[in-house]
């Protein structure tokens, strides 16, 4: 026991024997199937796995080919899912064959804690500061948050990695078959989607390498992940292909139904059909907290806004992600706000007018706190007014969204279908073979054509530096 702990040193190069430690290569799979987060989508690997090979799993864990993997990273499981019996058996087999598993636990009541109990790791509240790293880790302090500690069976021989002020194990490692399991609080690793918080990397990275040492891998053979479209379930529909994991089967038909119902309302508001090839793939994500659009592929969070019990938030969300594909080949200068604004309009069309108008009004109100007369700042939070300091952070974001919403509402009062006319003009004139960039100057040109009057003076009054002469599209086109 003592000999291998020495090899966990952050210096990591010399064991007790004085011999140079062998460098072990890692083939790691990071699981997104039980809970999708943008952090797990490559960011964890960037922070802690360095040059080692890391892939992601977006589908049922028990269907992933682990034959050439030696490390499994389990960061989270959504409260609406669980690790199935097949999952648990698969993880146990991987450990028995020599694989390493890094299991992160956020609280005693979470699904990760339920899984940890399958391996004798019973977490409870009550870790007391200060936390102390094991001497073999080669660091003086532990970063991050942890209020949980193990109520562990001593017969299982947990090797402490981090203890609390009372000596209780907070993060530990133990043998399971030929492999090793590490359990640690989720707060010991980063969480920011921009991968700017590699906390504890000095000791966590070597521990992860150690976990993987019990299983041989063949570096000459491919080691690939299972992406969203490598799905357990693939359904071909007239409008798109639907992809989802076995875990999300109970939600698939409800998601299919709301997506189908929403699409014609989006098309009416946008005035044009989707561009060729866009939005032809829809994948379901095990989360209520975010999605994405890659043009062709749209990823949808299955529990967004309390769905399926509540549908209004899901209507806005589906519209938002769809509009990101609809506006291509040129994204909008107000790309995020316009997607949500159209989502609010579609909510109105689908019977949720009161909630939609409240969301629009609340967004505008946040902008008015910084720009009461809507004439001080452009969408970046900068001002062309002398003596007016630029906005940053949340204030700039409030103006970016709220002022966009206000502009659209002012135009909608005058011409209710202006948005559809604008996108018809954009589809006609803003093509890659016609223009190189899609700027605010070009945007205002097309908005002017949609409204039937010159909007450049108005936009300049609102604090925008716009000039018709800079637009690649002229008013006469």
ROZALUM-477038 format. One record per atom (N, C-alpha, C): x, y, z. Coordinates in steps of 0.2 Angstrom, whole numbers, plus 5000, padded with zeros to 4 digits. Each point is the difference from the previous one (the first is absolute). Layout:
N
XYZ
...
This chain:
477
500449945000
499650065000
500450065000
500550005004
500450065001
500450024994
500249954996
500550014995
499650034994
499349984999
499750034994
499850075002
499850025006
499850065002
500650054998
500649985001
500650044999
500050024993
499749964995
500050014993
499550064998
499650025005
499550054999
500250075001
500750005002
500350075001
499850044994
499950075001
499950054994
500750004996
500549995004
500750004996
499949944995
499849945003
499849944996
500549964997
500650025000
500549974996
500449945004
500050015007
500549955003
499649965005
500049945001
499749965005
500549995006
499849965005
500449995006
500649974998
500049964995
500649964998
500550044997
499950064998
500450054997
500049994992
499649954997
500049994993
499550054997
500250024994
499550044996
499449964999
499450035002
499349974999
499950004992
499649954998
499849994994
499550044998
500050034994
499450054998
499549954997
499450015003
499449964998
499550044995
499849974995
499650044995
499349985003
499550054998
499350005003
499650004994
499549964999
499450004996
499450015004
499850065001
499450025004
499450014997
499449985003
499450024997
499650045006
499850064998
499650045004
499350004998
499649985005
499249984999
499650075000
499650014995
499550054999
499349975000
500049945000
499349974999
499650005006
500250015006
499650005005
499850085002
500550044998
499950075001
500450044995
499750044995
500450044996
500150065003
500750024999
500250075002
500550024995
500150064998
500550034996
500749995003
500049995007
500749995003
500249934998
499649955001
500249934998
500249994993
499750054996
500149994992
500750024998
500549975003
500750014998
500450055005
499750035005
500350055004
500449965006
499749955003
500349965005
500649974997
500049974994
500649974997
500550054999
499950064998
500550064999
500350015007
499750015005
500250025006
500449945004
499849944999
500349955005
500349944996
499949994993
500349944997
500550024995
500250064999
500550034996
500149974993
500549964999
500149984993
499849935000
499749975005
499749935000
499450004995
499849954997
499449994996
499450005004
499550044998
499450015004
499450004995
499549975001
499450004996
499450015004
499450014997
499450015003
499549954999
499649985004
499449964999
499450035001
499650014995
499350035000
499449955001
500249945000
499449955000
500149955005
499649955001
500049955005
500749985002
500250015006
500649985002
500249924999
499549965001
500149934999
500049984993
499950044995
500149994993
500750034997
500450035005
500650034998
500649944999
500450004995
500549954999
500650025005
500149975005
500550015005
500649964999
500149964995
500549954999
500750044999
500050064998
500650034999
500150075004
499649995006
499950065005
500349985006
500450045004
500249985007
499850055005
499650054998
499850055005
499350024998
499550015005
499350025000
499950065004
499850054998
499950065004
499250015000
499750005007
499350015001
499950065004
499850064997
500050065003
499350025003
499549974997
499350025003
499549954997
499450005003
499449964998
499450055002
499650014995
499450055001
499649965005
499650045004
499649975005
499449964997
499850024993
499549964997
500249944997
500749985000
500249944998
500349965006
500349944998
500449965005
500549964996
500449975004
500549954997
499649935000
499849974995
499649944999
500449945003
499749955001
500449945002
500549984994
499850014994
500549984995
500650055000
499950065002
500550055001
500549985005
499749985006
500449985006
500449944998
499749954997
500349944998
500650014996
499950054995
500550024995
500650035003
499950055005
500550035004
500449955004
499649965003
500449955004
500449954996
499849984994
500449964996
500650044997
499950064999
500650044998
500550015005
499850015006
500550005006
500349935001
499649955000
500349935001
500549984995
500050034993
500449994995
500650045001
500150055004
500550045001
499950074999
499550024997
499850074999
500050045006
500150074999
499950055005
499450045000
499750025005
499450045000
500050055005
499950064997
500050075004
499350025001
499749995006
499350025002
500050065004
499750054998
499950065003
499350015003
499950025006
499450005004
499950075003
499450024999
499850075002
499750015007
499649945001
499650005007
499849935001
499949995007
499849935002
499349984996
499650054998
499449984997
500049994992
500650024997
500050004993
500049924997
499950004994
500149934996
500749985001
500550044999
500749985001
500149965007
499750035005
500149975006
499749935001
499449994996
499749945000
500549954996
500350024995
500549964997
500649985004
500250055004
500649995004
499849955005
499450005003
499849955005
500149934998
499949994993
500149934997
500749975001
500550055002
500749985000
500250025007
499650005005
500250015007
500250075002
499850054996
500250075001
499350045002
499950015007
499450035002
500250075002
499750054996
500250075002
499450025005
500350055004
499550035005
500250075000
499650055003
500250075001
500450005006
500450055000
500450025006
500750005000
500350014994
500750014999
500250065004
500550005004
500250065003
500750034998
500050074999
500650034998
500550005005
500750014999
500250004993
500149934997
500049994993
500149944997
500849994999
500249945001
500749984999
500249954995
500450024995
500249954995
500549955003
500049944998
500549955002
500750024998
500449985004
500750034998
500349974994
499849944998
500249984993
499850044994
499550045001
499750044994
500550054999
500450025004
500550054999
499850075000
499450025003
499750075000
499850015007
500050075001
499950025007
499250015002
499650024994
499350025001
499649964995
499450005002
499449974996
499650064998
499950014993
499650054998
499249984999
499650044999
499349984999
499650005006
499449975000
499550005005
499849925001
499949995007
499849935002
499750005007
499449985001
499750005006
499949935002
500249954996
499849935001
500649965001
499949955004
500649955002
499749935000
500549954999
499849935000
499849975007
499549965000
499949965006
500249934997
500649995000
500349944996
500149945005
499949944997
500249945003
500749995000
500350005006
500850005000
500249934997
499649954999
500249944998
500250004992
499750064997
500150004993
500650044998
500450025005
500750034999
500050054995
499650065002
500050064996
500750035001
500350024995
500650045001
499950085000
500150035005
499850075000
500450044995
499650054997
500350054995
500050075004
499450015002
499850065004
499649985006
500250035006
499649995006
499850075003
499549995004
499850075003
500450015007
499850055004
500350025006
500049945005
499549965000
499949955004
500349934998
500350004994
500449944998
499549964996
499450024998
499549964996
500250014993
499949944996
500250004993
499550044996
500250054996
499650044996
500049984993
500749984998
500149974993
500449945001
499949944997
500449955001
500049954994
500449955001
500149954994
500049935003
499849954997
500049935002
500049964994
500349945001
500049954995
499349964999
499949994994
499449964998
500249954995
500049945001
500349954995
500750024999
500250014993
500650024998
500150074999
499450045001
500050074999
500050045006
499950064999
500050055006
499450054999
499750015005
499450055001
500250065004
499950064997
500150065004
499350045001
499950015006
499450045002
500250075002
499750054998
500250075002
499450055000
500050055004
499550054999
500050044993
499450014997
500050034994
500350075000
500050035006
500450075000
500750005000
500349944999
500749995000
500350014993
499550004995
500350014993
499650064997
500250034994
499750064997
499349994998
499750054998
499350004998
499850054994
500550054999
499950054995
500049984993
499550014996
500049984993
500650034996
500350055002
500650034997
500749965002
499949955005
500649975002
500550045003
499850055004
500550055003
500149995007
499849945003
500049995007
500349935001
500749994998
500349935001
500249995007
499550005005
500250005007
500249925001
500550005005
500349945002
500349954995
500250044994
500349964994
500749975002
500350035005
500749985002
500049935003
499449985003
500049945003
499549954997
499450034997
499549964997
500249974994
500450034996
500349974994
500449945001
500550005004
500449945002
499549955003
499550015004
499649955002
499649974995
499850044995
499649974994
500449954996
500750024999
500449954997
500149945004
500150015007
500149945004
499449954999
499450035000
499449964999
500049954994
500350034995
500049964993
500549954999
500449995005
500649964999
499949935001
499449985002
499849935001
499849964993
499950044995
499749974994
500550024994
500249954996
500450014994
499550034994
500350044996
499750034995
500449994994
499750004994
500449994993
500050074997
500550045001
500150074997
499950004992
500249944997
499949994993
499350004997
499649985004
499349994998
499650075002
499450014996
499650065001
499749995006
499950065003
499650015006
499550064999
499449984999
499550054998
499550015005
499750065000
499450015005
499449984996
499450015004
499349994997
499750075000
499950034994
499750075000
499349995000
499750065000
499350015001
499649964994
500350004994
499749974994
500249935000
500449975004
500249935001
499549975005
499450014999
499549995005
499749935001
499849995006
499749935001
499450004996
499650054999
499450004996
500050064995
499849984994
500050054994
499449994997
499650054999
499350004997
500050054994
499849974995
500050054994
499350024999
499950075000
499450034999
500050054994
499450024998
500050044994
500450065000
500050045006
500350065001
500750005002
500249945004
500750005003
500149935002
500649985002
500249945003
500150015007
499749965004
500050015008
500549955003
500450025004
500549965003
499950005008
500049955003
500050005008
500349935003
500250015006
500249945003
499549965003
500149945002
499649955004
499750045006
500450045003
499750035007
499550054998
500050034994
499550054999
499449984996
499949934999
499449974997
499450035003
499950005006
499350025003
499850084998
500550034998
499950074998
500050024992
500249954996
500150014993
499350024997
499549965001
499450024996
499750075002
500150025006
499850075002
500450054997
500649995000
500550044996
499950014993
499849944997
499950004993
499350044998
499549995005
499450034999
500150085000
500350025005
500150085001
500450034995
500549964997
500450024995
499650014994
499649954998
499650004994
499550065000
499750015006
499550055001
500350074999
500650015002
500350065001
500250024993
500349964996
500350024994
499650044995
499449984998
499650054996
499950075002
499950015007
500050065003
500650044999
500649975001
500750034999
500050024992
499849964996
500150014993
499550064998
499450015003
499650064998
500350065003
500350005006
500350065003
500750024996
500349954997
500650014997
499950024992
499449984998
499950024993
500349964995
500449955001
500349964996
500149935003
500149954996
500149935002
500850005002
500149955004
500749995002
500550004994
500650025000
500549994995
500149934998
500249984994
500149934998
500549975005
499849945003
500549965004
500050035007
499750055002
500050035007
499549965004
500149995006
499549985005
499849934998
500449964996
499749934998
500249955005
500350015005
500249965006
499850035006
499649965005
499950025006
500249955005
500450025005
500249955005
499850035007
499849955004
499850015007
500550005005
500050055004
500650005005
499749995007
500349965004
499849995007
500250065005
499650054999
500150065004
499350045000
499950045005
499550064999
500450064999
500650014999
500450065001
500350024994
499949984994
500450034994
500049954994
500050044994
500149964994
500450044995
500049984994
500450034995
499749994993
500350044995
499949994993
500650004996
500149954996
500650004996
499850014993
499450034999
499850014993
499649944998
500349944998
499749944998
499749975006
500449995005
499849975006
499850055006
499449985003
499850045005
499949955007
500350025005
500049975006
499550035005
499549965003
499550025004
500049975007
499950045005
500049985007
499349985001
499949935002
499349975000
499650035006
500350035005
499650025006
500050085001
500250034994
500050085000
499350035002
500150045005
499450045002
499549955004
500249955002
499549955004
499649964995
500249994994
499749954995
500149935002
499549964999
499450014996
499450025004
500150015007
499450035003
499850074998
500550044998
499950074998
500350004993
499650044995
500350004993
500250074998
499850055004
500250074997
500750014999
500449985006
500750014999
500349964995
499849944999
500349964995
499850034993
499450034999
499950034993
500550054999
500150055005
500550054999
500749974998
500249955004
500749974999
500149964994
499549964997
500049974994
500150064994
499650055001
500050054995
500750035000
500250025006
500750035001
500549964996
500149945001
500549954997
499950004993
499349994998
499950004993
500250064996
499850065003
500250064996
500750014999
500449975004
500750004999
500249974993
499649954999
500149974993
499750034995
499450035001
499650044995
500350064997
500450035004
500350074998
500649994995
500349935000
500649994996
499850014993
500550024996
500849995001
500350065004
499750055001
500350055004
499650015007
500449995005
499750025007
499850075001
499550015004
499850075001
500550045005
500050065000
500450045004
499850005007
499349985001
499749995007
499849935000
500449954999
499949934998
499649975006
500250015006
499749975006
499350035001
500050075001
499350035002
499549994994
500250004994
499449994995
499749935000
500549955002
499749935000
499550005006
500150035005
499549995006
499450054999
500150054996
499550054999
499549964995
500249974995
499649964996
499649955004
500449975004
499749955005
499450025004
500150075002
499450035003
499450014996
500250024994
499450014995
499749934998
500349955000
499849934999
499549985006
500350025006
499649985006
499350044999
500050064998
499450034999
499549974995
500349984995
499649964994
499749935003
500449975005
499849945002
499650005007
499750065001
499650005006
500350025007
500650035000
500350025006
500250085000
499550044998
500150074999
500250035006
499749995006
500150045006
500749995002
500249945000
500749985002
500550034995
499949994994
500550034995
500050085001
499550035000
500050075001
500450025006
499949975006
500350015006
500849994999
500249954997
500749994998
500350054996
499750034995
500250054996
500150065004
499450025004
500050065004
500650005006
500149945003
500550005005
500750014997
500149974994
500750014996
500150074999
499550044997
500050074999
500250045006
499649985006
500150045006
500749995002
500449954999
500749995003
500450054996
499950014993
500450044996
499850085002
499450015002
499950075002
500350025006
500249965004
500450025006
500650034999
500349984994
500750034998
499950054994
499450004996
499950044995
499350024999
499850045005
499350025001
499650024994
500350044996
499750034994
500249964993
500449955001
500249954995
500450044994
500550055003
500350044995
500850015002
500249965005
500750015003
500549954997
499749944999
500549944999
499849964994
500549984996
499949954995
500049935003
499949954996
499949935003
500649975004
500650034999
500649985003
500150035007
499550055002
500150045006
500550064999
500250014994
500450064999
499550064998
500350065001
499650064998
500450044996
499650034995
500350064996
499950065003
499750015006
499950065003
500650025004
500250065000
500550035004
499949995007
500549985004
499949995007
499649955003
499849954996
499649945002
500549945000
500149985006
500449945001
499749944997
500449954997
499849944997
499749965006
499649954998
499749955005
500449944999
500149965005
500349935000
499649955004
500249944999
499749945004
499250004999
499749995005
499249995000
499750064998
500250065001
499750064997
500050004993
500649994997
500050004993
499649944997
499949955003
499649944998
499350025000
499850045005
499350025001
499850044994
500450054998
499950054995
500049964993
500549954999
500049964994
499349974999
499749975005
499449964999
499450055000
500050045005
499450045001
499950054995
500550034998
500050054995
499849974993
500249944999
499849974994
499349985000
499749985006
499349985000
499650074999
500250055003
499750074999
499950024993
500649994997
500050024992
499549964997
500049945001
499549954996
499350025002
499950015006
499350025002
499750064997
500550055000
499850074996
499849984993
500449964997
499949994993
499449964999
499849955005
499549964999
499350045001
500050055004
499450045001
499850034994
500550024996
499950034993
499849954995
500349955000
499949954995
500149935003
499449975002
500049945004
500449944997
500150004993
500349944996
500750024998
500350065003
500650024997
500649955000
500049955005
500549965001
500049954994
499449974998
500049964994
500250034994
499850074999
500250034994
500850015000
500250025006
500850015000
500349934998
499849955003
500449944998
499949974993
499450024997
499949994993
500550044996
500150065002
500550044996
500749985002
500249985006
500649975001
500249944996
499549955000
500149944996
500150024993
499750054997
500150024993
500650034999
500350055004
500650044999
500649985003
500049975006
500649985004
500249934999
500349994995
500349934998
500750014999
500449955002
500750004999
500350024994
499649994994
500350024994
499850074998
499650035005
499950074999
500350055005
500149985006
500450045005
500549965004
500550045003
500549965004
499850005007
499750065003
499950005007
499350035001
499749985006
499350025001
500150055006
500050064999
500150055005
499450035002
500050055006
499450035002
499850054994
500550034997
499850044994
499649974995
500249934998
499649964996
499349995003
500049985006
499449985004
499550065000
500250065001
499650065000
499750014993
500449994995
499850014993
499449954999
500149945002
499449964998
499450015005
500150025006
499550025004
499650064997
500450054997
499750054997
499549984994
500349964996
499649974995
499449975002
500049965006
499549965003
499450055002
500350065003
499550055003
499750054995
500450004994
499850054995
500250075002
500550015004
500250075001
500849995003
500350064999
500750005002
500150005008
500349945003
500150005007
500750025002
500450024996
500750025002
500050065005
499650054999
500050065004
499749985007
499549955001
499849985006
500549965004
500349964996
500649965004
500550045002
500250054996
500550055003
499850045006
499350015000
499850045006
500049955006
500049944999
500049955005
500749985003
500550034997
500749995002
500449954996
499749994994
500449954996
500450034994
500649984999
500450034995
499949964993
499550024997
499849964994
500050054994
500149984994
500150044994
499849964994
499550024996
499849964994
500549994995
500550055000
500549994995
500549945001
500049985006
500449945002
499749934998
499350004999
499749944999
500249974993
500049945000
500249964993
499350004996
499550015004
499349994996
499750085000
499850024995
499850074999
499250005001
499750065002
499350005000
499749994994
500350014994
499749994994
499949934997
500449965004
500049934997
499449965001
